[in-house]
Structure formats: structure tokens, C-alpha cells
């Protein structure tokens, strides 16, 4: 049985068992797992929380997440263990902030420094759980976060020596910058990304992959970074999913008035909010389209100036950062998610829009391109900046002229998310991976 969220059978190397099995005892390592944060910490927390329904899991996380997890109702010791690795991690985090100049850019630098500090965290995890693992108190170990494939897990080899299978992933990241976007790359301070491929030569990476019983990858690009000799143990499973309790409203999908589009995300160059405003300008000026832009970031002043220069101020609303519930409310007033990001690893906002019945209009590259199909949204081909702007404008013009397909597409998006992209569905697939690992296990 293949993961329900996998588009075709060739995307998965292993054959998963559909038969019911006893609940497995799993030590989940998620250095970043926090129910009150977003991005990677929320992915770590969401998958762990969903796995609690299909396995007996114990979470090991970093001390900074402790208070939020306690507020979520979990018991320290019984449900989770908080590891205090701040002596090493805090200085590296501060250094990353200095190198990024505190502007939310240069995340490759942050990941690189995390790769240097993370092994200390696992060293403490091993010291705490070594006896339990060697005594067979866990059936397997699963490292969920870090998500980056550049961060190695020294504990993988130790688990293998102890006879405990080690699962890693979803691994995701490192999507190449598309040609023609060097200016945006430099504006993002992604200088280290030019030499990112050097991580493949790290000895620790080879040992981790060799010791892993299953390697879950969150994107097709990441799968290509895994050497051929390990591909038989690779499972493709998109990184993101949706919590139906957090996204429980439905878009009105009114098609008898002005077309409405919404951008949700950080206002940074690679997400393309400037390309969106430029592409939409003729429709905004003519009253055929209105835009909501939700989020904040270093581009906010430039985007406001661009709207002024293109004479579209009255048709664009900058909401800034808003609470989660308000994001839902704004999205549900729109017909389409207008999200021309050119380097999105996961694309969680795409699934969130689909869960609400909002139809995504995205650039066909990396994460969003793997989540959207012709039944659930529209893909603009990747190309140069000018090519993307032109193609996006044509798509918006076509939708403004005839939005009649949007309600049915929105419903198909809702159905697809419910079928394959909830955290519960993902947890069931991961449980199948556990069973496959344990079935194939050799002494």
C-alpha cells in the first residue's frame, strides 16, 4: 500500500503493509516541536500529535518547547522529555541572527549553524535513552525534525548497533534557485546556498543514511539528493498537512462579482508578492480584481510603493500579520490563493487554502507544484521573472472573465485534503512505514 498522498506508484520505493498491527512503541525525536509556533516547529508537533493516535509514542524535544507542550496538556516524563541543550544551541542561534542581520533572511546560514550544533542535542538524547533502547523498550526511533537533509543524526548508527530500527524524515529543503532569480537570491542573503551541495560529502551523512531503515522525503527534489544505493528505503510523503480543527471554515466562492485573490506569507523576494502586484495591476486598475495580502516582512514598504506607482492602492489591502483565525476569515472571502513563490519547500499555505475551498494559483516549481493538480488549482510555468508575470496575468484575466469553474475546483480541493493531506492521514501512512520497517528487519 502506498501513501494516499503520493500522486503515482513510482514515487515510492517500498511496499507498505495494509494489515492491522499492534501499536508500536516509538521514540520520536523532534528537536523542534511546538504547538504555539509555525513552520518547522508546528510540523514537528503536528506529526507527533497525530502519531499518538496510531502508536505509543514518547516525544524528545528541546527545552524551549517545554512550556508550550505543558500548556497543551501533556505530562512531562510520561508523554515527553525536554532536553536542555541550550549551552551549545543558544550561542549558535544568536550567531545566526547576527549573520542574518535579524531580517528573516539567509536561512541557509541558520541551517548550516544548526547542523553544527544539533549533534550535541542527540548526544544528550542518547545519554538519556541509551539504556531504554538497548533494553528493547522501544520498537523503533523516528527523527522528525530537523527537516533539513543537511543535518545528520549520529544517533542513527547507535540505534542500529543496539538493534533498534531508525527512521528519519520527512527530509525536505535545498530546492535550487530557478534560473534568472539571482537578484532575489542575493536580496535573501542566500550566499551560502551557492555551496550548499558540499554537505553531501559529510561522513556523518553517509553513516546516517546507511543506518536508517526508512528515509522519508518530503519532496521529489530531496529524493534526488539521496544516493542510489539507499533509494530502496526511500518513501516520498509530502511534508505538510492540515489540521481540520484549525482550518474548519469554507470559502463562499461567490462568482457573481469582482474576482478576489489572496496572498498569504512572509513578504520576502522569493515568495514573489511584487510579481503578483505587477501581474495583477491591469485587473486591479479596471476593478476586475481585488487583492488581500496577509503577512509582513522586509518587502512591505517596497510593495506599498509599488502599489502606489502602479495606481492600484485602492484595490490592494495589506493586512500585515494577523492571528490564525483572522487568516481563515480573510481567505474565505476570496476565490483564489495567489501565491507565485519560486522556492517553496513545502507549501503548507497551499493545502490550507485548499482545505477552505480557496483555489490555488501557483508557480509550478518545488512544493506547491507537487500539491496542486489540474483538478484542484492552476499552475503557472516556472520561467524568468518576466515570463512568470505574463503567465500569471493571463491566468488572472481568464479567471476574471470566467470564474465559473472555481466552486467545483474548490470542493475538489476540500475533498483531496480530507482524503490525503490531514495529519491523521499522514500518521496512518507513517504507521504503515513502521510496520514495513519492522517486517523487513533482520537480526
ZIGI-V244613 format. One record per pair of residues at least 6 apart in sequence whose ideal C-beta (glycine too) atoms are under 8 Angstrom apart, sorted by sequence separation. I is the first residue (numbers start at 0). J is the second residue. If there is no record, write none. Layout:
BEGIN
i=I j=J
i=I j=J
END
This chain:
BEGIN
i=5 j=11
i=50 j=56
i=69 j=75
i=73 j=79
i=75 j=81
i=99 j=105
i=131 j=137
i=158 j=164
i=159 j=165
i=198 j=204
i=208 j=214
i=216 j=222
i=264 j=270
i=266 j=272
i=282 j=288
i=283 j=289
i=306 j=312
i=330 j=336
i=340 j=346
i=352 j=358
i=353 j=359
i=361 j=367
i=362 j=368
i=371 j=377
i=380 j=386
i=381 j=387
i=418 j=424
i=1 j=8
i=33 j=40
i=34 j=41
i=68 j=75
i=98 j=105
i=99 j=106
i=158 j=165
i=176 j=183
i=276 j=283
i=283 j=290
i=318 j=325
i=352 j=359
i=361 j=368
i=371 j=378
i=380 j=387
i=398 j=405
i=31 j=39
i=32 j=40
i=33 j=41
i=36 j=44
i=60 j=68
i=132 j=140
i=176 j=184
i=184 j=192
i=222 j=230
i=225 j=233
i=262 j=270
i=264 j=272
i=321 j=329
i=338 j=346
i=359 j=367
i=379 j=387
i=382 j=390
i=1 j=10
i=2 j=11
i=31 j=40
i=47 j=56
i=99 j=108
i=128 j=137
i=216 j=225
i=279 j=288
i=306 j=315
i=1 j=11
i=33 j=43
i=34 j=44
i=58 j=68
i=65 j=75
i=98 j=108
i=99 j=109
i=142 j=152
i=155 j=165
i=262 j=272
i=292 j=302
i=338 j=348
i=349 j=359
i=361 j=371
i=368 j=378
i=380 j=390
i=32 j=43
i=33 j=44
i=47 j=58
i=68 j=79
i=154 j=165
i=214 j=225
i=222 j=233
i=279 j=290
i=318 j=329
i=338 j=349
i=359 j=370
i=379 j=390
i=31 j=43
i=32 j=44
i=142 j=154
i=155 j=167
i=336 j=348
i=349 j=361
i=359 j=371
i=379 j=391
i=2 j=15
i=30 j=43
i=68 j=81
i=95 j=108
i=142 j=155
i=152 j=165
i=176 j=189
i=222 j=235
i=262 j=275
i=336 j=349
i=0 j=14
i=1 j=15
i=29 j=43
i=34 j=48
i=95 j=109
i=98 j=112
i=140 j=154
i=276 j=290
i=303 j=317
i=338 j=352
i=0 j=15
i=29 j=44
i=32 j=47
i=58 j=73
i=152 j=167
i=214 j=229
i=260 j=275
i=275 j=290
i=302 j=317
i=346 j=361
i=361 j=376
i=363 j=378
i=379 j=394
i=0 j=16
i=65 j=81
i=176 j=192
i=219 j=235
i=336 j=352
i=359 j=375
i=360 j=376
i=361 j=377
i=362 j=378
i=363 j=379
i=0 j=17
i=29 j=46
i=43 j=60
i=64 j=81
i=95 j=112
i=208 j=225
i=216 j=233
i=218 j=235
i=349 j=366
i=353 j=370
i=358 j=375
i=359 j=376
i=360 j=377
i=361 j=378
i=362 j=379
i=363 j=380
i=364 j=381
i=377 j=394
i=29 j=47
i=94 j=112
i=95 j=113
i=140 j=158
i=208 j=226
i=211 j=229
i=214 j=232
i=215 j=233
i=216 j=234
i=299 j=317
i=349 j=367
i=358 j=376
i=359 j=377
i=361 j=379
i=362 j=380
i=363 j=381
i=60 j=79
i=62 j=81
i=213 j=232
i=214 j=233
i=215 j=234
i=216 j=235
i=217 j=236
i=218 j=237
i=260 j=279
i=346 j=365
i=358 j=377
i=360 j=379
i=362 j=381
i=27 j=47
i=44 j=64
i=58 j=78
i=59 j=79
i=60 j=80
i=61 j=81
i=62 j=82
i=92 j=112
i=209 j=229
i=212 j=232
i=214 j=234
i=215 j=235
i=216 j=236
i=217 j=237
i=218 j=238
i=272 j=292
i=299 j=319
i=346 j=366
i=350 j=370
i=57 j=78
i=58 j=79
i=59 j=80
i=60 j=81
i=61 j=82
i=62 j=83
i=91 j=112
i=208 j=229
i=211 j=232
i=213 j=234
i=215 j=236
i=217 j=238
i=330 j=351
i=336 j=357
i=338 j=359
i=339 j=360
i=340 j=361
i=341 j=362
i=343 j=364
i=344 j=365
i=345 j=366
i=346 j=367
i=349 j=370
i=377 j=398
i=57 j=79
i=58 j=80
i=60 j=82
i=62 j=84
i=63 j=85
i=91 j=113
i=148 j=170
i=173 j=195
i=217 j=239
i=330 j=352
i=335 j=357
i=336 j=358
i=338 j=360
i=339 j=361
i=340 j=362
i=342 j=364
i=343 j=365
i=344 j=366
i=349 j=371
i=353 j=375
i=27 j=50
i=57 j=80
i=59 j=82
i=61 j=84
i=62 j=85
i=140 j=163
i=142 j=165
i=146 j=169
i=147 j=170
i=148 j=171
i=149 j=172
i=292 j=315
i=334 j=357
i=335 j=358
i=336 j=359
i=337 j=360
i=338 j=361
i=339 j=362
i=341 j=364
i=342 j=365
i=343 j=366
i=346 j=369
i=353 j=376
i=40 j=64
i=44 j=68
i=91 j=115
i=92 j=116
i=139 j=163
i=140 j=164
i=141 j=165
i=142 j=166
i=146 j=170
i=147 j=171
i=148 j=172
i=149 j=173
i=258 j=282
i=290 j=314
i=292 j=316
i=294 j=318
i=295 j=319
i=331 j=355
i=333 j=357
i=334 j=358
i=335 j=359
i=336 j=360
i=338 j=362
i=343 j=367
i=346 j=370
i=25 j=50
i=91 j=116
i=132 j=157
i=138 j=163
i=139 j=164
i=140 j=165
i=141 j=166
i=142 j=167
i=143 j=168
i=146 j=171
i=147 j=172
i=148 j=173
i=199 j=224
i=273 j=298
i=284 j=309
i=289 j=314
i=290 j=315
i=291 j=316
i=292 j=317
i=293 j=318
i=294 j=319
i=295 j=320
i=330 j=355
i=331 j=356
i=335 j=360
i=336 j=361
i=362 j=387
i=32 j=58
i=132 j=158
i=137 j=163
i=138 j=164
i=139 j=165
i=140 j=166
i=141 j=167
i=142 j=168
i=143 j=169
i=146 j=172
i=147 j=173
i=266 j=292
i=272 j=298
i=276 j=302
i=283 j=309
i=284 j=310
i=288 j=314
i=289 j=315
i=290 j=316
i=292 j=318
i=293 j=319
i=294 j=320
i=331 j=357
i=61 j=88
i=135 j=162
i=139 j=166
i=284 j=311
i=289 j=316
i=291 j=318
i=330 j=357
i=340 j=367
i=349 j=376
i=32 j=60
i=88 j=116
i=117 j=145
i=125 j=153
i=129 j=157
i=133 j=161
i=135 j=163
i=260 j=288
i=262 j=290
i=266 j=294
i=273 j=301
i=277 j=305
i=283 j=311
i=286 j=314
i=293 j=321
i=327 j=355
i=25 j=54
i=27 j=56
i=29 j=58
i=31 j=60
i=87 j=116
i=88 j=117
i=125 j=154
i=132 j=161
i=257 j=286
i=258 j=287
i=259 j=288
i=260 j=289
i=261 j=290
i=262 j=291
i=264 j=293
i=265 j=294
i=266 j=295
i=267 j=296
i=273 j=302
i=276 j=305
i=280 j=309
i=338 j=367
i=24 j=54
i=25 j=55
i=26 j=56
i=27 j=57
i=29 j=59
i=30 j=60
i=31 j=61
i=33 j=63
i=124 j=154
i=257 j=287
i=258 j=288
i=259 j=289
i=260 j=290
i=261 j=291
i=262 j=292
i=263 j=293
i=264 j=294
i=265 j=295
i=266 j=296
i=267 j=297
i=268 j=298
i=272 j=302
i=276 j=306
i=280 j=310
i=284 j=314
i=22 j=53
i=23 j=54
i=24 j=55
i=25 j=56
i=26 j=57
i=27 j=58
i=28 j=59
i=29 j=60
i=30 j=61
i=33 j=64
i=36 j=67
i=88 j=119
i=121 j=152
i=122 j=153
i=132 j=163
i=257 j=288
i=258 j=289
i=259 j=290
i=260 j=291
i=261 j=292
i=262 j=293
i=263 j=294
i=265 j=296
i=266 j=297
i=267 j=298
i=280 j=311
i=283 j=314
i=360 j=391
i=22 j=54
i=23 j=55
i=25 j=57
i=27 j=59
i=32 j=64
i=35 j=67
i=84 j=116
i=87 j=119
i=88 j=120
i=113 j=145
i=121 j=153
i=125 j=157
i=129 j=161
i=257 j=289
i=259 j=291
i=261 j=293
i=262 j=294
i=266 j=298
i=273 j=305
i=277 j=309
i=279 j=311
i=283 j=315
i=376 j=408
i=22 j=55
i=24 j=57
i=26 j=59
i=31 j=64
i=34 j=67
i=87 j=120
i=114 j=147
i=117 j=150
i=118 j=151
i=121 j=154
i=266 j=299
i=276 j=309
i=293 j=326
i=375 j=408
i=33 j=67
i=34 j=68
i=113 j=147
i=117 j=151
i=360 j=394
i=374 j=408
i=33 j=68
i=35 j=70
i=84 j=119
i=110 j=145
i=114 j=149
i=118 j=153
i=276 j=311
i=360 j=395
i=32 j=68
i=34 j=70
i=84 j=120
i=114 j=150
i=266 j=302
i=293 j=329
i=375 j=411
i=376 j=412
i=34 j=71
i=110 j=147
i=113 j=150
i=114 j=151
i=293 j=330
i=374 j=411
i=375 j=412
i=82 j=120
i=111 j=149
i=291 j=329
i=360 j=398
i=84 j=123
i=110 j=149
i=276 j=315
i=83 j=123
i=110 j=150
i=167 j=207
i=339 j=379
i=341 j=381
i=375 j=415
i=82 j=123
i=291 j=332
i=374 j=415
i=82 j=124
i=291 j=333
i=335 j=377
i=372 j=415
i=167 j=211
i=170 j=214
i=174 j=218
i=82 j=127
i=165 j=210
i=166 j=211
i=168 j=213
i=170 j=215
i=171 j=216
i=175 j=220
i=149 j=195
i=165 j=211
i=166 j=212
i=167 j=213
i=168 j=214
i=169 j=215
i=170 j=216
i=171 j=217
i=174 j=220
i=341 j=387
i=80 j=127
i=165 j=212
i=166 j=213
i=167 j=214
i=168 j=215
i=169 j=216
i=170 j=217
i=171 j=218
i=173 j=220
i=290 j=337
i=358 j=405
i=80 j=128
i=164 j=212
i=166 j=214
i=167 j=215
i=168 j=216
i=169 j=217
i=173 j=221
i=339 j=387
i=149 j=198
i=164 j=213
i=166 j=215
i=168 j=217
i=172 j=221
i=148 j=198
i=151 j=201
i=153 j=203
i=156 j=206
i=171 j=221
i=358 j=408
i=370 j=420
i=155 j=206
i=156 j=207
i=159 j=210
i=170 j=221
i=173 j=224
i=358 j=409
i=151 j=203
i=155 j=207
i=158 j=210
i=339 j=391
i=357 j=409
i=151 j=204
i=153 j=206
i=356 j=409
i=359 j=412
i=153 j=207
i=156 j=210
i=337 j=391
i=356 j=410
i=358 j=412
i=149 j=204
i=151 j=206
i=152 j=207
i=155 j=210
i=357 j=412
i=148 j=204
i=151 j=207
i=155 j=211
i=356 j=412
i=356 j=413
i=279 j=337
i=337 j=395
i=354 j=412
i=355 j=413
i=61 j=120
i=353 j=412
i=354 j=413
i=352 j=412
i=353 j=413
i=278 j=339
i=110 j=172
i=275 j=337
i=353 j=415
i=354 j=416
i=263 j=326
i=335 j=398
i=353 j=416
i=354 j=417
i=275 j=339
i=334 j=398
i=59 j=124
i=274 j=339
i=168 j=234
i=350 j=416
i=354 j=420
i=169 j=236
i=171 j=238
i=263 j=330
i=271 j=338
i=353 j=420
i=59 j=127
i=148 j=216
i=168 j=236
i=169 j=237
i=261 j=329
i=270 j=338
i=271 j=339
i=334 j=402
i=59 j=128
i=169 j=238
i=261 j=330
i=270 j=339
i=271 j=340
i=270 j=340
i=271 j=341
i=335 j=405
i=350 j=420
i=146 j=217
i=261 j=332
i=269 j=340
i=334 j=405
i=261 j=333
i=269 j=341
i=139 j=212
i=148 j=221
i=259 j=332
i=260 j=333
i=263 j=336
i=269 j=342
i=270 j=343
i=259 j=333
i=260 j=334
i=261 j=335
i=262 j=336
i=264 j=338
i=269 j=343
i=259 j=334
i=260 j=335
i=261 j=336
i=262 j=337
i=263 j=338
i=148 j=224
i=258 j=334
i=259 j=335
i=260 j=336
i=261 j=337
i=262 j=338
i=264 j=340
i=148 j=225
i=258 j=335
i=260 j=337
i=245 j=323
i=248 j=327
i=57 j=137
i=108 j=188
i=111 j=191
i=187 j=267
i=247 j=327
i=248 j=328
i=250 j=330
i=251 j=331
i=254 j=334
i=106 j=187
i=187 j=268
i=246 j=327
i=250 j=331
i=251 j=332
i=253 j=334
i=104 j=186
i=105 j=187
i=107 j=189
i=186 j=268
i=187 j=269
i=249 j=331
i=250 j=332
i=252 j=334
i=104 j=187
i=105 j=188
i=106 j=189
i=108 j=191
i=248 j=331
i=250 j=333
i=104 j=188
i=105 j=189
i=107 j=191
i=114 j=198
i=250 j=334
i=264 j=348
i=104 j=189
i=105 j=190
i=107 j=192
i=118 j=203
i=183 j=268
i=184 j=269
i=263 j=348
i=102 j=188
i=105 j=191
i=182 j=268
i=183 j=269
i=30 j=117
i=100 j=188
i=107 j=195
i=263 j=351
i=99 j=188
i=180 j=269
i=263 j=352
i=30 j=120
i=50 j=141
i=261 j=352
i=271 j=362
i=146 j=238
i=28 j=121
i=176 j=269
i=28 j=124
i=47 j=143
i=261 j=357
i=46 j=143
i=43 j=143
i=260 j=360
i=42 j=143
i=43 j=144
i=26 j=128
i=42 j=144
i=40 j=144
i=42 j=146
i=252 j=356
i=26 j=131
i=39 j=144
i=246 j=351
i=250 j=355
i=26 j=132
i=39 j=145
i=238 j=344
i=239 j=345
i=241 j=347
i=249 j=355
i=250 j=356
i=39 j=146
i=238 j=345
i=239 j=346
i=248 j=355
i=249 j=356
i=250 j=357
i=288 j=395
i=237 j=345
i=239 j=347
i=246 j=354
i=238 j=347
i=241 j=350
i=246 j=355
i=278 j=387
i=287 j=396
i=240 j=350
i=241 j=351
i=274 j=384
i=278 j=388
i=282 j=392
i=26 j=137
i=32 j=143
i=239 j=350
i=243 j=354
i=277 j=388
i=278 j=389
i=281 j=392
i=288 j=399
i=24 j=136
i=25 j=137
i=28 j=140
i=32 j=144
i=279 j=391
i=287 j=399
i=24 j=137
i=25 j=138
i=26 j=139
i=27 j=140
i=28 j=141
i=29 j=142
i=31 j=144
i=241 j=354
i=274 j=387
i=278 j=391
i=279 j=392
i=282 j=395
i=24 j=138
i=25 j=139
i=26 j=140
i=27 j=141
i=28 j=142
i=29 j=143
i=30 j=144
i=31 j=145
i=274 j=388
i=278 j=392
i=282 j=396
i=23 j=138
i=25 j=140
i=26 j=141
i=28 j=143
i=29 j=144
i=30 j=145
i=281 j=396
i=23 j=139
i=25 j=141
i=27 j=143
i=28 j=144
i=271 j=387
i=275 j=391
i=279 j=395
i=274 j=391
i=278 j=395
i=282 j=399
i=28 j=152
i=28 j=154
i=218 j=344
i=217 j=344
i=218 j=345
i=239 j=366
i=217 j=345
i=238 j=366
i=237 j=366
i=239 j=370
i=237 j=369
i=237 j=370
i=260 j=395
i=258 j=395
i=258 j=398
i=258 j=399
i=258 j=402
i=220 j=365
i=218 j=365
i=218 j=366
i=254 j=402
i=217 j=366
i=254 j=403
i=219 j=369
i=218 j=369
i=254 j=405
i=254 j=406
i=252 j=405
i=252 j=406
i=252 j=409
i=183 j=341
i=250 j=409
i=180 j=341
i=103 j=265
i=180 j=342
i=104 j=267
i=103 j=267
i=177 j=341
i=249 j=413
i=176 j=341
i=177 j=342
i=176 j=342
i=174 j=342
i=174 j=343
i=174 j=344
i=172 j=344
i=171 j=344
i=171 j=345
i=243 j=417
i=241 j=416
i=243 j=421
i=241 j=420
i=242 j=421
i=240 j=420
i=241 j=421
i=242 j=422
i=239 j=420
i=240 j=421
i=241 j=422
i=240 j=422
i=237 j=420
i=240 j=424
i=240 j=425
i=177 j=364
i=236 j=425
i=174 j=364
i=49 j=240
i=174 j=365
i=174 j=366
i=236 j=428
i=103 j=296
i=104 j=297
i=236 j=429
i=46 j=240
i=103 j=297
i=45 j=240
i=102 j=297
i=171 j=366
i=42 j=238
i=42 j=239
i=45 j=242
i=234 j=432
i=13 j=213
i=179 j=382
i=177 j=381
i=179 j=383
i=180 j=384
i=178 j=383
i=179 j=384
i=10 j=219
i=215 j=429
i=215 j=432
i=12 j=230
i=13 j=231
i=12 j=231
i=13 j=232
i=15 j=234
i=213 j=432
i=12 j=232
i=13 j=233
i=12 j=233
i=13 j=234
i=12 j=234
i=213 j=435
i=11 j=234
i=213 j=436
i=11 j=235
i=212 j=436
i=10 j=235
i=212 j=439
i=212 j=440
i=5 j=235
i=5 j=236
i=2 j=234
i=4 j=236
i=2 j=235
i=4 j=237
i=2 j=236
i=166 j=432
i=166 j=433
i=166 j=436
i=164 j=436
i=164 j=437
i=164 j=440
i=162 j=442
i=141 j=429
i=141 j=433
i=139 j=433
i=138 j=433
i=139 j=436
i=139 j=437
i=138 j=437
i=42 j=345
i=42 j=347
i=6 j=369
i=6 j=372
i=52 j=423
i=49 j=422
i=53 j=426
i=48 j=422
i=49 j=423
i=52 j=426
i=53 j=427
i=46 j=422
i=49 j=425
i=50 j=426
i=53 j=429
i=54 j=430
i=45 j=422
i=49 j=426
i=53 j=430
i=46 j=425
i=50 j=429
i=54 j=433
i=46 j=426
i=50 j=430
i=46 j=429
i=23 j=430
i=25 j=433
i=20 j=430
i=23 j=433
i=23 j=434
i=15 j=428
i=17 j=431
i=20 j=434
i=23 j=437
i=3 j=418
i=4 j=419
i=16 j=431
i=3 j=419
i=4 j=420
i=15 j=431
i=18 j=434
i=2 j=419
i=15 j=432
i=16 j=434
i=13 j=432
i=15 j=434
i=16 j=435
i=4 j=424
i=15 j=435
i=3 j=424
i=4 j=425
i=14 j=435
i=13 j=435
i=16 j=438
i=2 j=425
i=4 j=428
i=3 j=428
i=2 j=428
i=2 j=431
i=0 j=431
END
